[in-house]
Amino acid sequence: MSDYPASKVDVCVVGAGPHGLAFAKALLDAGHSVAVVDRETDRSGKRQTMLIQPGAIKVLDSLGVREAVEAVTHRMDGYDYYVDGDRIAVLRYADIEDSPFGYGLGAPYRVLQHAFLDELLKYPQFEIFDGAKVSALLKDAYGAMEGVLFTQDGVERTVECRLVIAADGEGSPTRDLAGISVQPAAWDYEAITFLAPRPDEWPSVLSNYRASDNRYLGLAAYSPDEVSVLWGIRSGSFDEVKAQGFDTFLERILSVEPRLAPALKRLSGWQDVRHHNFPGHIADTWVGDGVMLLGSTAHSLTTFGGQNMNLALYDAQSAARTAVRALAEQDLSAASLAAYENERRPLVENIAKFQTQAAAPDTDGSGGPAAAAVAAGLKQMFRSMALGPSAWQTPSAAPAAGAGRGPGAFDPSMIPTDIYRFDFRYDTALNWAWKKAPKNDPVMTEIGMYAWEKNVPIIGPLSGRLLWQLAKMSGAKRIFEFGSAVGFSTVWLARAVGPEGKVYYTESDPELAAKAAEFIEKAGVADRVEIMVGDAMESFRTVEGDFDLILCDIDKRLYPEVFATALPRLVSGGLFVADNIFWNGDALNGYTRDDLGRAIGETVDAMLAEESLFTTLIPLGDGLAVGYKE
């Protein structure tokens, strides 16, 4: 501890951004003492204006600052999306059923910040330390948080606390002191921005424009007098854009939205605009023992869709609930605080994925994803943002079976993150389906019983039937199995390829391979199966040619290597199938149980990210990922 203690409180917030102050207000309202340590000393400078969605306005309202913010901000009516001059998506907050407010706000950063500070300074159990640089997080001999060490006016001081909230921005020193690393987000997207006079009768909306020859424009009428203009460019291309000349830059903007012509007359050169790149990230974890990360400290996305401050305010609300409960239980371990991250991370990752797909200009001039699909995804995202976290979280009381909204047309993982509500068990449904399936095949029944008695893992009868269908419908004639065990899947696939086809069976255990050979012979398909005993990867390399279907059901630690090695040899129109993607339910926890599950998760992510594949996750057996190669 420092010789110059500054304060002793329940919680210390590092960073005085609106979201950090929102958290502080929630904890003060719950009866806790809070100190804020902030490196700033002057909060009079102008900062960017942001779109505050109705759901985030509800957060402001719950914390008692909405009226103060609205008194000096501009109301926003909604959102428009244009493709090649046609407005193909329109969202108006007033038209959204159950929206907490029928409008958004164009709110300057400083307005939000001062609205919270004005309220916080009314609390006797609140303190703020300006011009303070944090240098260490202090812990006791058992690893429990003891406080924050910082330097202010050249003096080293300490705030003693049990919980530290890191809300100090993208390059957070506090996050580094907590030993938390980040994963960079890759955006093929940078921006040139500026403010321009608002044209007459310009609507109070956020507008995005996509043009088919790789032009992207965003406009936000955040105030009665100005519009904020954002021109999207590919990463690393700013020098190229500058070399083309400032007049060319303006002409390209006008080619997308000619109504801006009067507003652009005030611009005389590159000194009147700003270039932005987006070194985004998502932290590896958002909590540690006695530490929680909020807002851009935990996740930093692009400006596309105006999400960052809204997400940060929702973080503050969620983190405050978790913190109040953890303080009451006197358990501030990472495990106790993880409820906050579990609630918030899925949504942030979905929005990051959406931005990757929808925001970046393409390099081939195609104009980005299909316009209708993007429009549907944007409508879904903005509807959910308008409604706030209640649109994404599972209700505490489950609704009737089959209730809930379906996924957005743009992306099955699009917001809301939880869409299925059933009140029956997964295993019960699978057993029902198994009982309904025909059982008149004595060979498959014998293989299945042998596997059950000897505890040999097989793909299962329902998944086997699906494999046969997939192979039959795709017209597969050459199939390679990575891991064939007792030959259950082999027989299904061999029957599907017919007498003209070939299935390559692989197994490292000679005894198991010998038993499989018996079953394959008994099934009458031995002439179309080549049994390869030994390392499956080596066997694959010895076989020449490409394949119509590749099944990955090998040692799970090898899944990433199999995918990377096999995909180039999958024909166009072929299928890559990976089994066990649920990993006995561990997928729901992020594949945290073992190295095998983590390898499966890495492969699933790679399949979904691979542009040449259209991948579907099928909840059958222990889960299948089926990728169609285009």
VMD Tcl script that draws the C-alpha trace (Angstrom):
set ca {
  {0.00 0.00 0.00}
  {1.06 3.58 -0.60}
  {2.11 5.84 2.27}
  {-0.52 8.24 0.95}
  {-3.88 6.43 0.87}
  {-6.48 8.35 -1.10}
  {-9.66 6.52 -0.18}
  {-11.21 3.24 0.91}
  {-14.27 2.17 -1.09}
  {-16.08 -0.93 -2.26}
  {-15.34 -0.38 -5.95}
  {-12.76 1.61 -7.91}
  {-13.61 2.49 -11.52}
  {-10.62 3.32 -13.71}
  {-11.78 5.64 -16.48}
  {-14.46 8.34 -16.41}
  {-16.16 7.58 -19.71}
  {-19.98 7.51 -19.74}
  {-20.09 3.73 -19.30}
  {-17.68 3.72 -16.35}
  {-19.71 6.49 -14.71}
  {-22.94 4.61 -15.48}
  {-21.56 1.62 -13.59}
  {-20.55 3.89 -10.71}
  {-24.06 5.38 -10.54}
  {-25.66 1.93 -10.44}
  {-23.38 0.82 -7.58}
  {-24.00 4.03 -5.64}
  {-27.74 3.54 -6.07}
  {-27.28 0.06 -4.60}
  {-25.66 1.53 -1.49}
  {-21.99 0.96 -2.26}
  {-19.08 3.41 -2.12}
  {-17.26 4.15 -5.36}
  {-14.12 5.99 -6.44}
  {-13.27 6.90 -10.03}
  {-9.64 7.27 -11.09}
  {-9.23 9.05 -14.41}
  {-6.22 10.31 -16.36}
  {-8.11 13.36 -17.74}
  {-8.08 16.77 -16.11}
  {-9.96 18.79 -18.74}
  {-13.40 17.58 -19.83}
  {-14.41 20.66 -21.78}
  {-13.09 19.60 -25.18}
  {-15.53 18.46 -27.85}
  {-15.66 14.73 -28.58}
  {-17.54 12.71 -31.17}
  {-21.32 12.51 -31.26}
  {-22.82 9.04 -31.00}
  {-26.13 7.38 -31.77}
  {-27.83 6.29 -28.55}
  {-30.45 3.66 -29.25}
  {-33.79 3.53 -27.40}
  {-32.63 0.56 -25.32}
  {-29.62 2.53 -24.13}
  {-31.86 5.56 -23.47}
  {-33.70 3.22 -21.10}
  {-30.40 2.67 -19.27}
  {-29.92 6.44 -19.00}
  {-33.48 6.75 -17.70}
  {-32.98 4.06 -15.06}
  {-29.91 5.92 -13.81}
  {-31.65 9.28 -13.63}
  {-29.78 11.15 -16.38}
  {-32.08 10.81 -19.40}
  {-33.80 14.19 -19.03}
  {-30.49 16.01 -18.61}
  {-29.07 14.34 -21.71}
  {-32.17 14.90 -23.84}
  {-32.28 18.59 -22.93}
  {-29.11 19.24 -24.94}
  {-29.17 16.50 -27.62}
  {-30.93 15.83 -30.90}
  {-33.57 13.17 -31.44}
  {-33.02 10.57 -34.17}
  {-35.95 8.95 -35.92}
  {-34.32 5.78 -37.18}
  {-32.29 4.26 -39.96}
  {-32.24 4.02 -43.79}
  {-30.21 1.67 -46.00}
  {-29.58 2.36 -49.69}
  {-28.13 0.19 -52.44}
  {-27.36 1.81 -55.81}
  {-29.64 4.72 -55.01}
  {-32.61 2.62 -53.94}
  {-33.71 2.72 -50.32}
  {-34.21 -0.95 -49.52}
  {-34.44 -0.89 -45.72}
  {-36.24 1.58 -43.48}
  {-36.45 1.43 -39.71}
  {-38.26 3.98 -37.59}
  {-38.03 3.63 -33.84}
  {-41.64 4.77 -33.45}
  {-42.78 1.74 -35.47}
  {-41.02 -0.87 -33.33}
  {-43.42 -2.67 -31.04}
  {-42.29 -2.65 -27.40}
  {-39.50 -0.14 -28.03}
  {-38.88 1.65 -24.71}
  {-38.68 5.00 -26.54}
  {-39.82 5.99 -30.01}
  {-36.57 7.75 -30.87}
  {-32.80 7.61 -30.59}
  {-30.43 10.40 -29.58}
  {-27.48 12.09 -31.24}
  {-25.52 12.54 -28.02}
  {-22.02 14.06 -27.76}
  {-19.62 12.09 -25.59}
  {-19.09 15.06 -23.27}
  {-22.82 15.57 -22.75}
  {-23.20 12.00 -21.50}
  {-20.10 12.28 -19.35}
  {-21.13 15.52 -17.64}
  {-24.70 14.34 -17.11}
  {-23.38 11.40 -15.08}
  {-20.76 13.44 -13.23}
  {-23.35 16.01 -12.17}
  {-25.37 13.20 -10.57}
  {-22.43 11.34 -9.06}
  {-21.07 14.39 -7.27}
  {-24.31 14.51 -5.24}
  {-23.36 11.25 -3.45}
  {-21.22 11.56 -0.29}
  {-19.84 8.03 -0.87}
  {-18.42 9.02 -4.29}
  {-14.94 10.39 -5.04}
  {-13.12 11.17 -8.27}
  {-9.36 11.52 -8.77}
  {-8.44 13.48 -11.91}
  {-5.07 13.46 -13.65}
  {-4.31 10.08 -12.12}
  {-2.15 7.45 -13.79}
  {-2.69 3.87 -12.58}
  {0.56 1.96 -12.02}
  {-0.43 -1.25 -10.20}
  {-3.31 -3.42 -9.00}
  {-2.70 -4.45 -5.39}
  {-3.57 -7.91 -4.10}
  {-3.16 -9.66 -0.79}
  {-1.24 -12.87 -0.16}
  {-4.27 -14.93 -1.25}
  {-4.70 -13.10 -4.55}
  {-7.74 -11.07 -3.48}
  {-7.98 -7.51 -4.75}
  {-6.82 -4.88 -2.26}
  {-6.69 -1.70 -4.31}
  {-5.35 0.48 -7.10}
  {-2.00 2.27 -6.97}
  {-1.82 5.50 -8.97}
  {0.21 8.67 -9.32}
  {-1.46 12.07 -9.04}
  {0.43 15.38 -9.06}
  {3.67 13.45 -8.70}
  {2.48 11.67 -5.53}
  {1.89 7.92 -5.38}
  {-1.49 7.18 -3.81}
  {-3.83 4.25 -3.24}
  {-7.54 3.59 -3.48}
  {-8.30 0.58 -1.31}
  {-11.12 -1.52 -2.80}
  {-12.36 -5.03 -3.31}
  {-13.32 -4.69 -6.98}
  {-11.67 -2.81 -9.88}
  {-13.60 -1.84 -13.00}
  {-11.36 -1.30 -16.03}
  {-13.13 1.23 -18.24}
  {-10.07 3.10 -19.50}
  {-10.37 2.49 -23.23}
  {-8.92 0.43 -26.05}
  {-5.29 0.62 -24.89}
  {-6.27 0.04 -21.27}
  {-3.27 0.03 -18.87}
  {-5.54 -1.50 -16.23}
  {-6.34 -4.45 -18.48}
  {-2.61 -4.98 -19.02}
  {-1.94 -4.80 -15.28}
  {-4.61 -7.46 -14.77}
  {-2.72 -9.71 -17.21}
  {-5.58 -9.89 -19.71}
  {-4.67 -10.05 -23.40}
  {-6.83 -9.24 -26.43}
  {-7.47 -10.82 -29.79}
  {-7.28 -8.27 -32.63}
  {-10.34 -7.94 -34.83}
  {-9.64 -7.96 -38.56}
  {-11.63 -5.36 -40.49}
  {-11.11 -4.82 -44.21}
  {-12.44 -1.36 -43.56}
  {-11.17 2.12 -42.77}
  {-12.96 5.44 -42.98}
  {-12.60 9.09 -43.92}
  {-14.91 11.28 -41.84}
  {-15.94 14.91 -41.57}
  {-18.80 17.17 -40.51}
  {-20.78 19.07 -43.12}
  {-23.69 21.55 -43.01}
  {-26.99 19.70 -42.87}
  {-28.93 20.12 -46.13}
  {-32.42 21.55 -45.91}
  {-35.15 19.09 -44.90}
  {-32.60 16.33 -44.28}
  {-34.22 13.58 -42.15}
  {-32.96 12.89 -38.63}
  {-31.74 9.40 -39.41}
  {-28.61 7.30 -39.67}
  {-28.20 6.36 -43.34}
  {-25.89 3.80 -44.93}
  {-25.29 3.64 -48.67}
  {-23.84 0.73 -50.64}
  {-22.99 1.06 -54.32}
  {-22.20 -1.84 -56.64}
  {-18.74 -0.57 -57.62}
  {-17.26 -0.71 -54.15}
  {-18.52 2.56 -52.73}
  {-19.72 2.83 -49.15}
  {-21.10 5.94 -47.42}
  {-22.57 6.56 -43.99}
  {-24.45 9.69 -42.94}
  {-25.80 10.59 -39.52}
  {-27.92 13.69 -38.86}
  {-26.84 13.91 -35.23}
  {-27.72 17.61 -34.84}
  {-30.08 20.17 -36.40}
  {-27.15 21.93 -38.11}
  {-24.68 19.26 -39.23}
  {-24.41 15.80 -40.70}
  {-21.59 13.42 -39.88}
  {-20.18 11.90 -43.07}
  {-18.24 8.63 -43.22}
  {-16.68 7.32 -46.44}
  {-15.58 3.70 -46.25}
  {-12.33 2.56 -47.83}
  {-10.39 -0.69 -47.83}
  {-7.76 -1.11 -45.15}
  {-4.43 0.39 -46.14}
  {-5.81 2.30 -49.12}
  {-5.82 5.86 -47.72}
  {-2.63 6.87 -49.53}
  {-4.10 5.52 -52.76}
  {-7.28 7.56 -52.22}
  {-5.24 10.70 -51.49}
  {-3.15 10.18 -54.62}
  {-6.32 10.30 -56.71}
  {-6.94 13.84 -55.51}
  {-9.37 15.56 -53.15}
  {-11.79 16.50 -55.95}
  {-12.01 12.85 -56.99}
  {-12.76 11.94 -53.38}
  {-15.65 14.42 -53.28}
  {-16.93 13.27 -56.67}
  {-17.14 9.70 -55.45}
  {-19.19 10.78 -52.44}
  {-21.54 12.76 -54.70}
  {-21.88 9.79 -57.03}
  {-23.52 7.97 -54.12}
  {-25.49 10.87 -52.60}
  {-25.71 13.90 -54.91}
  {-27.86 15.82 -52.40}
  {-24.69 16.50 -50.42}
  {-23.34 18.87 -53.07}
  {-24.10 22.13 -51.20}
  {-22.73 20.71 -47.94}
  {-19.41 19.66 -49.48}
  {-18.59 23.16 -50.68}
  {-17.11 24.03 -47.27}
  {-14.37 21.40 -47.73}
  {-11.19 22.64 -49.35}
  {-8.68 19.83 -48.84}
  {-7.49 16.81 -46.88}
  {-6.92 18.99 -43.81}
  {-10.71 19.21 -43.45}
  {-11.22 15.44 -43.04}
  {-9.98 12.73 -40.68}
  {-8.70 9.27 -41.51}
  {-9.68 6.45 -39.15}
  {-8.63 2.86 -38.98}
  {-10.21 0.47 -36.51}
  {-7.67 -1.56 -34.54}
  {-10.51 -3.45 -32.94}
  {-10.26 -6.28 -30.46}
  {-12.17 -8.53 -28.12}
  {-10.42 -9.35 -24.84}
  {-9.66 -13.00 -24.10}
  {-11.65 -12.68 -20.90}
  {-13.63 -9.79 -19.46}
  {-13.17 -10.73 -15.81}
  {-10.42 -11.73 -13.40}
  {-10.25 -12.11 -9.65}
  {-11.56 -8.74 -8.46}
  {-11.50 -7.21 -11.97}
  {-14.15 -6.52 -14.63}
  {-13.65 -4.97 -18.09}
  {-16.27 -2.62 -19.58}
  {-16.87 -1.14 -23.02}
  {-13.92 -0.67 -25.35}
  {-11.58 -2.11 -22.72}
  {-13.34 -5.44 -23.28}
  {-14.33 -5.00 -26.94}
  {-13.69 -2.39 -29.58}
  {-15.67 -2.63 -32.81}
  {-15.96 -0.40 -35.87}
  {-18.29 2.60 -36.11}
  {-20.61 0.69 -38.46}
  {-24.15 0.89 -37.13}
  {-23.25 3.19 -34.22}
  {-22.99 0.37 -31.67}
  {-20.02 1.01 -29.40}
  {-21.46 3.36 -26.77}
  {-24.72 1.43 -26.65}
  {-22.84 -1.79 -26.01}
  {-20.75 -0.08 -23.34}
  {-23.83 1.18 -21.51}
  {-25.36 -2.30 -21.62}
  {-22.08 -3.66 -20.28}
  {-22.31 -1.23 -17.37}
  {-25.85 -2.31 -16.58}
  {-25.04 -6.03 -16.73}
  {-21.74 -5.68 -14.84}
  {-23.44 -3.68 -12.10}
  {-25.97 -6.46 -11.49}
  {-23.19 -9.02 -11.26}
  {-21.04 -6.79 -9.03}
  {-23.86 -6.05 -6.56}
  {-24.57 -9.76 -6.22}
  {-20.87 -10.68 -5.89}
  {-20.26 -7.99 -3.25}
  {-23.25 -9.24 -1.26}
  {-21.94 -12.81 -1.44}
  {-18.38 -11.64 -0.70}
  {-17.19 -13.66 -3.67}
  {-15.30 -11.51 -6.17}
  {-13.50 -14.36 -7.89}
  {-13.36 -14.57 -11.66}
  {-15.80 -17.49 -11.51}
  {-18.32 -15.38 -9.61}
  {-17.94 -12.39 -11.94}
  {-18.13 -14.52 -15.10}
  {-21.93 -14.19 -15.20}
  {-21.42 -10.72 -16.67}
  {-19.22 -11.95 -19.51}
  {-21.46 -14.92 -20.21}
  {-24.39 -12.55 -20.62}
  {-22.67 -9.94 -22.78}
  {-19.99 -11.63 -24.91}
  {-22.29 -13.57 -27.30}
  {-24.05 -10.40 -28.46}
  {-20.81 -8.47 -28.94}
  {-19.29 -11.31 -30.96}
  {-22.39 -11.51 -33.15}
  {-22.27 -7.78 -33.86}
  {-18.54 -8.04 -34.64}
  {-19.30 -10.85 -37.06}
  {-22.08 -8.84 -38.65}
  {-19.82 -5.82 -39.07}
  {-17.17 -7.98 -40.72}
  {-19.70 -9.24 -43.24}
  {-21.69 -6.08 -43.88}
  {-19.51 -3.04 -43.33}
  {-16.34 -3.62 -45.29}
  {-16.11 -2.64 -48.95}
  {-15.27 -5.56 -51.20}
  {-12.09 -5.77 -53.23}
  {-13.73 -7.32 -56.29}
  {-16.26 -4.56 -56.95}
  {-19.26 -6.72 -56.13}
  {-20.57 -4.22 -53.61}
  {-20.63 -6.53 -50.62}
  {-23.14 -9.19 -49.54}
  {-26.47 -9.53 -51.31}
  {-28.44 -6.36 -50.70}
  {-31.63 -8.04 -49.53}
  {-29.75 -10.25 -47.08}
  {-27.84 -7.31 -45.64}
  {-31.04 -5.31 -45.35}
  {-32.74 -8.13 -43.45}
  {-29.76 -8.46 -41.13}
  {-29.65 -4.71 -40.51}
  {-33.34 -4.60 -39.68}
  {-32.90 -7.44 -37.22}
  {-29.83 -5.87 -35.63}
  {-31.34 -2.41 -35.28}
  {-34.61 -3.77 -33.94}
  {-32.69 -5.64 -31.28}
  {-30.52 -2.63 -30.49}
  {-33.63 -0.49 -30.18}
  {-35.24 -2.89 -27.73}
  {-32.07 -3.37 -25.70}
  {-30.82 -6.47 -23.85}
  {-34.34 -7.80 -23.27}
  {-34.42 -8.63 -26.98}
  {-31.46 -11.00 -26.63}
  {-31.68 -12.54 -23.18}
  {-33.56 -15.68 -22.32}
  {-36.60 -14.86 -20.13}
  {-36.48 -16.32 -16.65}
  {-39.82 -18.00 -17.26}
  {-39.79 -20.06 -20.45}
  {-42.65 -19.33 -22.85}
  {-44.82 -21.99 -24.40}
  {-43.22 -24.63 -26.58}
  {-42.27 -23.34 -29.99}
  {-42.52 -19.67 -28.99}
  {-39.94 -17.07 -29.94}
  {-38.79 -15.24 -33.03}
  {-36.99 -16.99 -35.83}
  {-33.50 -16.01 -36.92}
  {-32.85 -13.07 -39.18}
  {-32.50 -13.83 -42.91}
  {-28.96 -12.51 -42.99}
  {-27.28 -14.87 -40.54}
  {-28.58 -17.68 -38.30}
  {-26.39 -16.36 -35.47}
  {-27.72 -12.81 -35.83}
  {-29.33 -11.05 -32.89}
  {-31.24 -12.14 -30.86}
  {-28.71 -14.73 -29.75}
  {-31.29 -17.09 -28.20}
  {-34.24 -17.82 -30.47}
  {-35.38 -21.37 -29.69}
  {-37.67 -22.06 -26.75}
  {-38.65 -25.71 -26.26}
  {-39.75 -27.42 -23.09}
  {-38.61 -30.92 -24.00}
  {-35.21 -32.62 -23.63}
  {-32.84 -33.03 -26.55}
  {-32.03 -36.67 -25.76}
  {-35.72 -37.54 -25.45}
  {-36.38 -36.11 -28.92}
  {-33.44 -38.01 -30.42}
  {-34.53 -41.28 -28.86}
  {-38.02 -40.74 -30.26}
  {-36.54 -40.19 -33.72}
  {-34.36 -43.31 -33.35}
  {-37.37 -45.41 -32.40}
  {-39.31 -44.11 -35.40}
  {-36.47 -44.96 -37.82}
  {-36.69 -48.39 -39.57}
  {-34.77 -51.22 -37.88}
  {-35.00 -53.84 -40.63}
  {-31.28 -53.90 -41.46}
  {-29.65 -56.81 -39.55}
  {-26.07 -55.85 -40.51}
  {-26.34 -52.27 -39.26}
  {-28.10 -53.50 -36.14}
  {-25.26 -55.99 -35.52}
  {-22.60 -53.31 -35.98}
  {-24.47 -50.96 -33.67}
  {-24.85 -53.63 -30.95}
  {-21.17 -54.56 -31.21}
  {-20.14 -50.94 -30.84}
  {-22.48 -50.49 -27.86}
  {-21.20 -53.63 -26.09}
  {-17.50 -52.91 -26.75}
  {-17.80 -49.17 -26.11}
  {-16.57 -48.32 -29.62}
  {-17.61 -44.80 -30.66}
  {-19.65 -44.68 -33.87}
  {-21.50 -41.92 -35.64}
  {-24.90 -43.28 -34.55}
  {-27.92 -44.58 -36.47}
  {-29.62 -41.22 -37.12}
  {-26.41 -39.58 -38.27}
  {-25.64 -42.65 -40.39}
  {-28.93 -42.27 -42.21}
  {-28.13 -38.58 -42.79}
  {-24.71 -39.48 -44.22}
  {-26.36 -41.84 -46.69}
  {-28.77 -39.08 -47.73}
  {-26.05 -36.47 -48.10}
  {-23.89 -38.78 -50.21}
  {-26.84 -39.89 -52.32}
  {-28.21 -36.39 -52.95}
  {-24.79 -34.96 -53.79}
  {-23.98 -37.82 -56.17}
  {-20.78 -38.62 -54.27}
  {-18.62 -41.36 -55.81}
  {-15.27 -40.89 -54.00}
  {-15.39 -40.59 -50.21}
  {-12.60 -40.45 -47.65}
  {-13.21 -41.16 -43.97}
  {-10.82 -39.79 -41.37}
  {-11.52 -42.32 -38.62}
  {-13.80 -45.25 -39.42}
  {-13.67 -47.40 -36.25}
  {-15.85 -50.47 -36.67}
  {-17.14 -49.45 -40.10}
  {-20.63 -48.23 -39.20}
  {-20.40 -45.00 -41.20}
  {-18.39 -46.80 -43.89}
  {-21.25 -49.15 -44.70}
  {-23.77 -46.32 -44.91}
  {-21.51 -44.38 -47.28}
  {-20.54 -47.43 -49.36}
  {-24.19 -48.21 -49.95}
  {-24.76 -44.63 -51.06}
  {-21.90 -44.45 -53.61}
  {-23.08 -47.63 -55.38}
  {-21.00 -50.24 -57.25}
  {-19.16 -47.58 -59.22}
  {-18.01 -45.65 -56.13}
  {-15.17 -45.95 -53.64}
  {-14.98 -45.30 -49.90}
  {-11.60 -45.10 -48.18}
  {-11.78 -46.55 -44.65}
  {-9.03 -45.55 -42.16}
  {-8.26 -46.92 -38.70}
  {-5.06 -47.06 -36.64}
  {-6.11 -50.15 -34.61}
  {-5.52 -53.35 -36.65}
  {-7.94 -55.42 -34.56}
  {-10.72 -52.90 -34.97}
  {-10.00 -52.68 -38.69}
  {-10.22 -56.47 -38.98}
  {-13.62 -56.48 -37.27}
  {-14.77 -53.67 -39.55}
  {-13.69 -55.70 -42.57}
  {-15.95 -58.54 -41.42}
  {-18.94 -56.22 -41.16}
  {-18.19 -54.56 -44.50}
  {-18.01 -57.98 -46.16}
  {-21.25 -59.07 -44.48}
  {-22.95 -55.90 -45.75}
  {-21.97 -56.80 -49.30}
  {-19.99 -53.62 -50.02}
  {-16.40 -54.86 -49.69}
  {-15.78 -54.31 -53.42}
  {-16.28 -50.55 -53.03}
  {-14.32 -50.04 -49.78}
  {-10.55 -49.75 -49.49}
  {-9.44 -50.49 -45.95}
  {-6.35 -48.53 -44.91}
  {-4.78 -49.40 -41.56}
  {-2.45 -46.89 -39.92}
  {-2.22 -43.14 -39.59}
  {-5.20 -41.60 -41.40}
  {-3.33 -38.45 -42.40}
  {-0.57 -40.52 -44.00}
  {-3.15 -42.70 -45.71}
  {-4.85 -39.61 -47.12}
  {-1.58 -38.39 -48.60}
  {-1.00 -41.71 -50.37}
  {-4.34 -41.63 -52.17}
  {-4.34 -39.58 -55.35}
  {-7.18 -37.41 -56.61}
  {-9.96 -35.34 -55.09}
  {-13.04 -36.40 -53.16}
  {-16.77 -35.75 -53.30}
  {-17.31 -36.18 -49.56}
  {-14.87 -36.14 -46.65}
  {-15.92 -37.29 -43.19}
  {-13.91 -36.12 -40.18}
  {-14.50 -38.39 -37.18}
  {-10.92 -38.95 -36.05}
  {-9.00 -38.10 -32.85}
  {-10.55 -34.71 -32.09}
  {-7.18 -33.06 -31.58}
  {-6.49 -33.64 -35.27}
  {-9.67 -31.93 -36.52}
  {-7.99 -28.59 -37.42}
  {-5.19 -30.38 -39.32}
  {-7.67 -32.61 -41.14}
  {-9.76 -29.64 -42.23}
  {-6.78 -27.64 -43.46}
  {-5.31 -30.64 -45.30}
  {-8.51 -32.07 -46.78}
  {-10.35 -28.96 -47.94}
  {-8.11 -28.31 -50.98}
  {-8.87 -31.84 -52.20}
  {-12.65 -31.51 -51.87}
  {-14.31 -31.01 -55.24}
  {-16.56 -28.07 -56.02}
  {-20.00 -29.21 -54.92}
  {-18.45 -31.60 -52.42}
  {-19.24 -31.97 -48.71}
  {-16.97 -31.78 -45.66}
  {-18.67 -33.35 -42.63}
  {-17.34 -33.12 -39.05}
  {-18.91 -35.23 -36.30}
  {-19.13 -34.62 -32.52}
  {-19.28 -30.83 -32.75}
  {-21.42 -30.69 -29.58}
  {-18.73 -32.67 -27.71}
  {-21.31 -34.02 -25.30}
  {-22.63 -30.51 -24.57}
  {-19.26 -28.87 -23.89}
  {-19.77 -26.69 -26.98}
  {-22.37 -24.74 -25.00}
  {-19.65 -23.72 -22.53}
  {-17.16 -22.69 -25.20}
  {-15.36 -26.07 -25.47}
  {-13.69 -25.51 -22.11}
  {-13.50 -29.09 -20.90}
  {-10.37 -30.36 -22.68}
  {-7.96 -29.98 -25.59}
  {-10.10 -32.26 -27.76}
  {-13.12 -30.00 -27.46}
  {-11.09 -26.89 -28.10}
  {-9.79 -28.45 -31.33}
  {-13.36 -29.21 -32.39}
  {-14.37 -25.62 -31.65}
  {-11.45 -24.29 -33.69}
  {-12.55 -26.44 -36.63}
  {-16.19 -25.37 -36.39}
  {-15.09 -21.72 -36.39}
  {-12.81 -22.36 -39.36}
  {-15.61 -24.04 -41.32}
  {-17.98 -21.16 -40.66}
  {-15.34 -18.60 -41.60}
  {-14.19 -20.39 -44.76}
  {-15.55 -18.41 -47.71}
  {-15.58 -21.40 -50.06}
  {-17.89 -23.36 -47.74}
  {-21.55 -22.98 -46.89}
  {-21.65 -24.63 -43.47}
  {-24.67 -25.76 -41.47}
  {-24.55 -27.02 -37.88}
  {-26.97 -29.90 -37.51}
  {-28.26 -30.93 -34.06}
  {-28.29 -34.66 -34.66}
  {-26.49 -37.17 -32.46}
  {-23.51 -35.37 -30.93}
  {-23.81 -32.66 -33.57}
  {-22.66 -32.49 -37.18}
  {-21.11 -29.63 -39.15}
  {-21.79 -29.99 -42.87}
  {-19.92 -27.72 -45.25}
  {-20.84 -27.49 -48.94}
  {-17.92 -26.35 -51.11}
  {-18.98 -23.82 -53.71}
}
mol new
graphics top color blue
foreach p $ca { graphics top sphere $p radius 0.5 }
foreach p [lrange $ca 0 end-1] q [lrange $ca 1 end] { graphics top cylinder $p $q radius 0.2 }
display resetview
